[in-house]
């Protein structure tokens, strides 16, 4: 996941870098063939706007990808203030 925001990933992967806002994204590892769902979670100062590249399928709040290769998912949030 490349952009700042709050996400929940199912099934949980092994996080190999930090996923806090403005750190350039985070990386997780999954077994080949795993279907991963990324869900956006609004926070007190970030509101989800839209998904970018990387989803095999998506709804307004979730992005699903099959781990058949290295994948990048982009979600975009709007800063709503402190």
N, CA, C and O atoms as a GROMACS GRO file, in nm:
protein
  328
    1UNK      N    1   0.085  -0.116   0.000
    1UNK     CA    2   0.000   0.000   0.000
    1UNK      C    3   0.090   0.123   0.000
    1UNK      O    4   0.183   0.132   0.079
    2UNK      N    5   0.061   0.215  -0.088
    2UNK     CA    6   0.155   0.322  -0.109
    2UNK      C    7   0.121   0.453  -0.040
    2UNK      O    8   0.212   0.533  -0.017
    3UNK      N    9  -0.003   0.477  -0.005
    3UNK     CA   10  -0.041   0.611   0.037
    3UNK      C   11  -0.082   0.617   0.183
    3UNK      O   12  -0.123   0.516   0.241
    4UNK      N   13  -0.072   0.737   0.243
    4UNK     CA   14  -0.110   0.750   0.383
    4UNK      C   15  -0.257   0.720   0.404
    4UNK      O   16  -0.339   0.743   0.315
    5UNK      N   17  -0.289   0.668   0.518
    5UNK     CA   18  -0.425   0.632   0.551
    5UNK      C   19  -0.423   0.516   0.647
    5UNK      O   20  -0.316   0.471   0.688
    6UNK      N   21  -0.540   0.467   0.681
    6UNK     CA   22  -0.550   0.356   0.773
    6UNK      C   23  -0.614   0.241   0.699
    6UNK      O   24  -0.720   0.257   0.638
    7UNK      N   25  -0.550   0.125   0.704
    7UNK     CA   26  -0.597   0.008   0.631
    7UNK      C   27  -0.606  -0.112   0.724
    7UNK      O   28  -0.536  -0.120   0.825
    8UNK      N   29  -0.693  -0.205   0.688
    8UNK     CA   30  -0.695  -0.337   0.751
    8UNK      C   31  -0.674  -0.438   0.638
    8UNK      O   32  -0.738  -0.429   0.534
    9UNK      N   33  -0.586  -0.532   0.660
    9UNK     CA   34  -0.553  -0.631   0.558
    9UNK      C   35  -0.596  -0.768   0.609
    9UNK      O   36  -0.567  -0.806   0.722
   10UNK      N   37  -0.665  -0.842   0.522
   10UNK     CA   38  -0.714  -0.974   0.559
   10UNK      C   39  -0.679  -1.072   0.449
   10UNK      O   40  -0.711  -1.044   0.333
   11UNK      N   41  -0.616  -1.185   0.475
   11UNK     CA   42  -0.566  -1.226   0.606
   11UNK      C   43  -0.445  -1.141   0.645
   11UNK      O   44  -0.379  -1.085   0.557
   12UNK      N   45  -0.415  -1.131   0.773
   12UNK     CA   46  -0.298  -1.054   0.813
   12UNK      C   47  -0.171  -1.110   0.750
   12UNK      O   48  -0.152  -1.232   0.747
   13UNK      N   49  -0.086  -1.023   0.700
   13UNK     CA   50   0.041  -1.066   0.646
   13UNK      C   51   0.152  -1.036   0.745
   13UNK      O   52   0.127  -0.988   0.855
   14UNK      N   53   0.273  -1.063   0.704
   14UNK     CA   54   0.389  -1.029   0.785
   14UNK      C   55   0.434  -0.892   0.740
   14UNK      O   56   0.485  -0.876   0.629
   15UNK      N   57   0.416  -0.791   0.827
   15UNK     CA   58   0.452  -0.654   0.791
   15UNK      C   59   0.604  -0.642   0.792
   15UNK      O   60   0.670  -0.676   0.890
   16UNK      N   61   0.658  -0.593   0.680
   16UNK     CA   62   0.803  -0.581   0.671
   16UNK      C   63   0.848  -0.435   0.664
   16UNK      O   64   0.968  -0.410   0.654
   17UNK      N   65   0.756  -0.340   0.669
   17UNK     CA   66   0.793  -0.200   0.686
   17UNK      C   67   0.674  -0.126   0.745
   17UNK      O   68   0.561  -0.174   0.740
   18UNK      N   69   0.700  -0.011   0.800
   18UNK     CA   70   0.599   0.065   0.872
   18UNK      C   71   0.491   0.116   0.777
   18UNK      O   72   0.518   0.142   0.660
   19UNK      N   73   0.368   0.129   0.827
   19UNK     CA   74   0.255   0.173   0.744
   19UNK      C   75   0.187   0.295   0.803
   19UNK      O   76   0.066   0.312   0.786
   20UNK      N   77   0.261   0.380   0.869
   20UNK     CA   78   0.203   0.503   0.920
   20UNK      C   79   0.193   0.605   0.807
   20UNK      O   80   0.267   0.597   0.709
   21UNK      N   81   0.101   0.704   0.821
   21UNK     CA   82   0.089   0.806   0.717
   21UNK      C   83   0.221   0.874   0.685
   21UNK      O   84   0.304   0.899   0.773
   22UNK      N   85   0.239   0.904   0.557
   22UNK     CA   86   0.351   0.982   0.504
   22UNK      C   87   0.486   0.912   0.518
   22UNK      O   88   0.589   0.979   0.522
   23UNK      N   89   0.487   0.779   0.526
   23UNK     CA   90   0.613   0.706   0.530
   23UNK      C   91   0.646   0.642   0.396
   23UNK      O   92   0.746   0.571   0.384
   24UNK      N   93   0.564   0.667   0.294
   24UNK     CA   94   0.591   0.610   0.163
   24UNK      C   95   0.529   0.474   0.142
   24UNK      O   96   0.559   0.406   0.044
   25UNK      N   97   0.443   0.432   0.233
   25UNK     CA   98   0.374   0.305   0.215
   25UNK      C   99   0.424   0.199   0.310
   25UNK      O  100   0.512   0.223   0.392
   26UNK      N  101   0.367   0.083   0.298
   26UNK     CA  102   0.409  -0.031   0.379
   26UNK      C  103   0.410  -0.155   0.292
   26UNK      O  104   0.346  -0.158   0.186
   27UNK      N  105   0.480  -0.255   0.336
   27UNK     CA  106   0.489  -0.380   0.262
   27UNK      C  107   0.450  -0.495   0.353
   27UNK      O  108   0.483  -0.495   0.472
   28UNK      N  109   0.379  -0.592   0.297
   28UNK     CA  110   0.345  -0.712   0.370
   28UNK      C  111   0.373  -0.831   0.279
   28UNK      O  112   0.370  -0.820   0.157
   29UNK      N  113   0.401  -0.945   0.341
   29UNK     CA  114   0.429  -1.066   0.265
   29UNK      C  115   0.315  -1.166   0.281
   29UNK      O  116   0.261  -1.183   0.391
   30UNK      N  117   0.279  -1.231   0.170
   30UNK     CA  118   0.174  -1.331   0.169
   30UNK      C  119   0.220  -1.450   0.086
   30UNK      O  120   0.303  -1.436  -0.004
   31UNK      N  121   0.168  -1.566   0.117
   31UNK     CA  122   0.199  -1.685   0.038
   31UNK      C  123   0.141  -1.670  -0.102
   31UNK      O  124   0.036  -1.609  -0.121
   32UNK      N  125   0.210  -1.726  -0.200
   32UNK     CA  126   0.162  -1.723  -0.338
   32UNK      C  127   0.024  -1.785  -0.345
   32UNK      O  128  -0.003  -1.887  -0.282
   33UNK      N  129  -0.064  -1.723  -0.424
   33UNK     CA  130  -0.198  -1.773  -0.442
   33UNK      C  131  -0.300  -1.720  -0.342
   33UNK      O  132  -0.420  -1.741  -0.360
   34UNK      N  133  -0.254  -1.652  -0.236
   34UNK     CA  134  -0.345  -1.598  -0.136
   34UNK      C  135  -0.428  -1.485  -0.196
   34UNK      O  136  -0.374  -1.400  -0.268
   35UNK      N  137  -0.557  -1.483  -0.168
   35UNK     CA  138  -0.642  -1.370  -0.204
   35UNK      C  139  -0.646  -1.277  -0.085
   35UNK      O  140  -0.683  -1.316   0.026
   36UNK      N  141  -0.607  -1.152  -0.107
   36UNK     CA  142  -0.593  -1.053  -0.001
   36UNK      C  143  -0.697  -0.944  -0.020
   36UNK      O  144  -0.716  -0.894  -0.131
   37UNK      N  145  -0.764  -0.908   0.088
   37UNK     CA  146  -0.858  -0.796   0.087
   37UNK      C  147  -0.801  -0.683   0.171
   37UNK      O  148  -0.765  -0.702   0.287
   38UNK      N  149  -0.793  -0.565   0.110
   38UNK     CA  150  -0.748  -0.445   0.179
   38UNK      C  151  -0.871  -0.358   0.201
   38UNK      O  152  -0.941  -0.324   0.106
   39UNK      N  153  -0.897  -0.322   0.326
   39UNK     CA  154  -1.012  -0.239   0.360
   39UNK      C  155  -0.965  -0.104   0.412
   39UNK      O  156  -0.877  -0.098   0.499
   40UNK      N  157  -1.022   0.002   0.359
   40UNK     CA  158  -0.987   0.136   0.409
   40UNK      C  159  -1.064   0.162   0.537
   40UNK      O  160  -1.177   0.118   0.552
   41UNK      N  161  -1.000   0.233   0.627
   41UNK     CA  162  -1.064   0.272   0.753
   41UNK      C  163  -1.044   0.421   0.772
   41UNK      O  164  -0.931   0.468   0.780
   42UNK      N  165  -1.152   0.496   0.777
   42UNK     CA  166  -1.140   0.639   0.802
   42UNK      C  167  -1.087   0.661   0.943
   42UNK      O  168  -1.110   0.579   1.032
   43UNK      N  169  -1.016   0.769   0.963
   43UNK     CA  170  -0.968   0.805   1.096
   43UNK      C  171  -1.017   0.946   1.127
   43UNK      O  172  -1.088   1.006   1.047
   44UNK      N  173  -0.980   0.996   1.241
   44UNK     CA  174  -1.030   1.128   1.282
   44UNK      C  175  -0.984   1.241   1.191
   44UNK      O  176  -1.050   1.345   1.184
   45UNK      N  177  -0.873   1.223   1.121
   45UNK     CA  178  -0.825   1.331   1.035
   45UNK      C  179  -0.797   1.287   0.890
   45UNK      O  180  -0.739   1.363   0.813
   46UNK      N  181  -0.839   1.167   0.854
   46UNK     CA  182  -0.821   1.119   0.717
   46UNK      C  183  -0.951   1.054   0.671
   46UNK      O  184  -1.008   0.970   0.741
   47UNK      N  185  -0.998   1.093   0.551
   47UNK     CA  186  -1.119   1.034   0.495
   47UNK      C  187  -1.084   0.970   0.361
   47UNK      O  188  -1.021   1.033   0.276
   48UNK      N  189  -1.124   0.845   0.342
   48UNK     CA  190  -1.094   0.774   0.219
   48UNK      C  191  -1.160   0.842   0.101
   48UNK      O  192  -1.275   0.886   0.110
   49UNK      N  193  -1.086   0.851  -0.011
   49UNK     CA  194  -1.139   0.912  -0.133
   49UNK      C  195  -1.162   0.808  -0.242
   49UNK      O  196  -1.274   0.794  -0.292
   50UNK      N  197  -1.056   0.733  -0.280
   50UNK     CA  198  -1.074   0.634  -0.388
   50UNK      C  199  -0.954   0.539  -0.393
   50UNK      O  200  -0.848   0.566  -0.338
   51UNK      N  201  -0.975   0.427  -0.461
   51UNK     CA  202  -0.866   0.332  -0.489
   51UNK      C  203  -0.797   0.375  -0.617
   51UNK      O  204  -0.862   0.426  -0.709
   52UNK      N  205  -0.667   0.355  -0.622
   52UNK     CA  206  -0.591   0.379  -0.744
   52UNK      C  207  -0.562   0.245  -0.810
   52UNK      O  208  -0.649   0.159  -0.820
   53UNK      N  209  -0.440   0.229  -0.854
   53UNK     CA  210  -0.399   0.108  -0.924
   53UNK      C  211  -0.391  -0.012  -0.830
   53UNK      O  212  -0.377   0.004  -0.709
   54UNK      N  213  -0.399  -0.130  -0.887
   54UNK     CA  214  -0.364  -0.251  -0.815
   54UNK      C  215  -0.474  -0.346  -0.778
   54UNK      O  216  -0.446  -0.461  -0.743
   55UNK      N  217  -0.600  -0.305  -0.784
   55UNK     CA  218  -0.708  -0.392  -0.742
   55UNK      C  219  -0.750  -0.486  -0.856
   55UNK      O  220  -0.764  -0.442  -0.970
   56UNK      N  221  -0.771  -0.614  -0.824
   56UNK     CA  222  -0.834  -0.704  -0.920
   56UNK      C  223  -0.984  -0.678  -0.922
   56UNK      O  224  -1.047  -0.681  -1.027
   57UNK      N  225  -1.040  -0.650  -0.804
   57UNK     CA  226  -1.179  -0.608  -0.792
   57UNK      C  227  -1.187  -0.513  -0.674
   57UNK      O  228  -1.102  -0.515  -0.586
   58UNK      N  229  -1.290  -0.429  -0.673
   58UNK     CA  230  -1.301  -0.331  -0.566
   58UNK      C  231  -1.446  -0.293  -0.542
   58UNK      O  232  -1.531  -0.301  -0.631
   59UNK      N  233  -1.470  -0.250  -0.418
   59UNK     CA  234  -1.594  -0.183  -0.382
   59UNK      C  235  -1.553  -0.046  -0.332
   59UNK      O  236  -1.436  -0.010  -0.341
   60UNK      N  237  -1.642   0.029  -0.282
   60UNK     CA  238  -1.609   0.162  -0.230
   60UNK      C  239  -1.507   0.153  -0.116
   60UNK      O  240  -1.421   0.240  -0.103
   61UNK      N  241  -1.516   0.048  -0.034
   61UNK     CA  242  -1.432   0.040   0.085
   61UNK      C  243  -1.328  -0.071   0.082
   61UNK      O  244  -1.241  -0.074   0.169
   62UNK      N  245  -1.332  -0.161  -0.016
   62UNK     CA  246  -1.236  -0.272  -0.019
   62UNK      C  247  -1.172  -0.289  -0.156
   62UNK      O  248  -1.230  -0.253  -0.259
   63UNK      N  249  -1.053  -0.343  -0.154
   63UNK     CA  250  -0.977  -0.377  -0.275
   63UNK      C  251  -0.928  -0.520  -0.257
   63UNK      O  252  -0.869  -0.553  -0.154
   64UNK      N  253  -0.952  -0.605  -0.356
   64UNK     CA  254  -0.912  -0.744  -0.348
   64UNK      C  255  -0.808  -0.775  -0.455
   64UNK      O  256  -0.824  -0.737  -0.572
   65UNK      N  257  -0.701  -0.844  -0.416
   65UNK     CA  258  -0.597  -0.884  -0.509
   65UNK      C  259  -0.558  -1.030  -0.484
   65UNK      O  260  -0.559  -1.076  -0.370
   66UNK      N  261  -0.523  -1.100  -0.590
   66UNK     CA  262  -0.470  -1.235  -0.577
   66UNK      C  263  -0.318  -1.226  -0.587
   66UNK      O  264  -0.265  -1.165  -0.680
   67UNK      N  265  -0.250  -1.286  -0.492
   67UNK     CA  266  -0.105  -1.276  -0.487
   67UNK      C  267  -0.041  -1.376  -0.584
   67UNK      O  268   0.014  -1.479  -0.544
   68UNK      N  269  -0.051  -1.342  -0.713
   68UNK     CA  270   0.009  -1.423  -0.817
   68UNK      C  271   0.143  -1.366  -0.865
   68UNK      O  272   0.210  -1.423  -0.951
   69UNK      N  273   0.180  -1.251  -0.806
   69UNK     CA  274   0.308  -1.182  -0.834
   69UNK      C  275   0.320  -1.070  -0.732
   69UNK      O  276   0.229  -1.051  -0.650
   70UNK      N  277   0.429  -0.994  -0.734
   70UNK     CA  278   0.438  -0.876  -0.648
   70UNK      C  279   0.328  -0.779  -0.688
   70UNK      O  280   0.310  -0.752  -0.807
   71UNK      N  281   0.256  -0.727  -0.591
   71UNK     CA  282   0.142  -0.639  -0.620
   71UNK      C  283   0.154  -0.510  -0.541
   71UNK      O  284   0.207  -0.510  -0.430
   72UNK      N  285   0.105  -0.400  -0.597
   72UNK     CA  286   0.098  -0.272  -0.530
   72UNK      C  287  -0.046  -0.225  -0.534
   72UNK      O  288  -0.108  -0.224  -0.640
   73UNK      N  289  -0.099  -0.186  -0.418
   73UNK     CA  290  -0.235  -0.133  -0.407
   73UNK      C  291  -0.224   0.012  -0.366
   73UNK      O  292  -0.150   0.046  -0.274
   74UNK      N  293  -0.299   0.099  -0.434
   74UNK     CA  294  -0.298   0.240  -0.400
   74UNK      C  295  -0.437   0.283  -0.352
   74UNK      O  296  -0.536   0.263  -0.421
   75UNK      N  297  -0.441   0.341  -0.233
   75UNK     CA  298  -0.564   0.399  -0.180
   75UNK      C  299  -0.537   0.545  -0.149
   75UNK      O  300  -0.431   0.579  -0.097
   76UNK      N  301  -0.632   0.631  -0.181
   76UNK     CA  302  -0.613   0.775  -0.162
   76UNK      C  303  -0.708   0.829  -0.056
   76UNK      O  304  -0.828   0.803  -0.059
   77UNK      N  305  -0.652   0.904   0.038
   77UNK     CA  306  -0.726   0.963   0.147
   77UNK      C  307  -0.718   1.115   0.137
   77UNK      O  308  -0.622   1.170   0.082
   78UNK      N  309  -0.818   1.183   0.191
   78UNK     CA  310  -0.817   1.328   0.201
   78UNK      C  311  -0.790   1.366   0.346
   78UNK      O  312  -0.850   1.310   0.439
   79UNK      N  313  -0.702   1.461   0.365
   79UNK     CA  314  -0.673   1.510   0.500
   79UNK      C  315  -0.788   1.601   0.542
   79UNK      O  316  -0.820   1.696   0.471
   80UNK      N  317  -0.849   1.573   0.656
   80UNK     CA  318  -0.964   1.651   0.701
   80UNK      C  319  -0.931   1.740   0.820
   80UNK      O  320  -1.020   1.805   0.876
   81UNK      N  321  -0.807   1.743   0.860
   81UNK     CA  322  -0.765   1.832   0.968
   81UNK      C  323  -0.744   1.761   1.100
   81UNK      O  324  -0.777   1.644   1.115
   82UNK      N  325  -0.689   1.834   1.195
   82UNK     CA  326  -0.655   1.773   1.324
   82UNK      C  327  -0.776   1.734   1.408
   82UNK      O  328  -0.760   1.682   1.519
   0.00000   0.00000   0.00000
